[in-house]
Amino acid sequence: MKVPFAKPIMDEEMIQAAANALRNERLVMGESVHKFEEEFARYIGTKHAIAVSSGTAALHITMIASKVCGKEVVTTPMSFIATANAVIQAGATPKFADARESDYDIDPNQVKLVVSEKTAAVLPVHLYGQPCEMAPLVELCNKKGLKLIEDAAQAHGSVYRGKKIGAIGDAGCFSFYTTKNMTVGGDGGMVTTDNDELAKEVAKMRDCGRASRYIHDMVGFTARLNTCNAAIGRVQLRHLESWNERRRAIAGLYSQELKGLNEIGKPPLANKDSTPVFHLYVIRTKRRDELASYLSQKGVETAIHYPVPIHLQPVYIQMYGYKEGSFPVAERLGSTVLSLPMFPEMKDEEVRYVTEQIKGFFGGLK
Ligand SMILES: Cc1ncc(COP(=O)(O)O)c(C=O)c1O
């Protein structure tokens, strides 16, 4: 059997929606963009949603609009590099607070230690679709007057204490890159917020700083979402809940089948506070690389998110002088995490095939 790592869904209805938009709408900022924004805001439960060209653009523009320039932003080293890059691109300095072993997310206790009088914002990442423990972060940010920006690039539809991820902090930043829980058939992103002023700034900034058609009152970017991509996004959004439900079921089956296999660490499933959406199902093992190549021989594709924590990327070492040992939990995670195949169309027998190979590897049975 061959099990791919991921399988983006692009069906006839989505292709038709794109074709209709291309034929009948303005190609940029057409009706589908506005409808997608309205529908996404309603889904997340925020007053506003502003469509942009990527998750990175969502973070970058939100950071600038949150006026972090010249200050520090506290985030996790255990993420995709775009999270911290956006901070630098907005003229601020990323300060890392280590991750924690229990859920791979940023550790709120570490955040408290890293926040200083130079901090302007905290940027937690809901890694793999697993909601961060937000209550202590909300409390800290309220107490210190800091902005709380959620990197929700991997967490479309995740819920924390009854609220959707992206509706808890001052803003949420989503990515629609092709492997995410929902895509727009290419790059795309969204900023969600209840703050009227922030929404206005972000909307202007993604559209060349336009105050009106010919008048520009800020230095903006061309970072809009194309109309045909928004049209695809609208159809995908209608499927998101059922796709997420299937991802949770697959995660449940993985965990059940791997129960009792003490050699590996498994991610937490849903609990009373958190409903994750399993963008990824990530196990941990000291024999990660060996296991990955064994699975590859058995036809099972895997991936690593992320083998090198952000602070140990060459450019961060050059810029900030980080060394190995700076953030030990993130480093430990980086050398042990392995992402197993995960996509809504994955069949139970494919999940069982993967878990049988894993059991075979540790037991030396197959
Ligand atoms: C956690 C995280 N932040 C930010 C991004 C950047 O999103 P994009 O690739 O759409 O620019 C991604 C995804 O690629 C991500 O996984």
The ligand as an SDF file (V2000), in Angstrom:
LIG
                    3D

 16 16  0  0  0  0  0  0  0  0999 V2000
    2.5330   28.4380   11.6410 C   0  0  0  0  0  0  0  0  0  0  0  0
    2.6250   29.1100   10.3170 C   0  0  0  0  0  0  0  0  0  0  0  0
    2.7510   30.4430   10.2710 N   0  0  0  0  0  0  0  0  0  0  0  0
    2.7950   31.0970    9.0960 C   0  0  0  0  0  0  0  0  0  0  0  0
    2.7340   30.4400    7.8950 C   0  0  0  0  0  0  0  0  0  0  0  0
    2.8640   31.2040    6.6250 C   0  0  0  0  0  0  0  0  0  0  0  0
    1.7970   31.0370    5.7710 O   0  0  0  0  0  0  0  0  0  0  0  0
    1.9960   31.1460    4.1790 P   0  0  0  0  0  0  0  0  0  0  0  0
    2.7630   29.9850    3.7150 O   0  0  0  0  0  0  0  0  0  0  0  0
    0.5900   31.1640    3.6560 O   0  0  0  0  0  0  0  0  0  0  0  0
    2.6900   32.4430    3.9120 O   0  0  0  0  0  0  0  0  0  0  0  0
    2.5900   29.0380    7.8950 C   0  0  0  0  0  0  0  0  0  0  0  0
    2.4390   28.2230    6.6980 C   0  0  0  0  0  0  0  0  0  0  0  0
    3.0050   28.0260    5.7600 O   0  0  0  0  0  0  0  0  0  0  0  0
    2.5510   28.3620    9.1360 C   0  0  0  0  0  0  0  0  0  0  0  0
    2.4340   27.0310    9.1700 O   0  0  0  0  0  0  0  0  0  0  0  0
  1  2  1  0
  2  3  1  0
  2 15  2  0
  3  4  2  0
  4  5  1  0
  5  6  1  0
  5 12  2  0
  6  7  1  0
  7  8  1  0
  8  9  2  0
  8 10  1  0
  8 11  1  0
 12 13  1  0
 12 15  1  0
 13 14  2  0
 15 16  1  0
M  END
$$$$
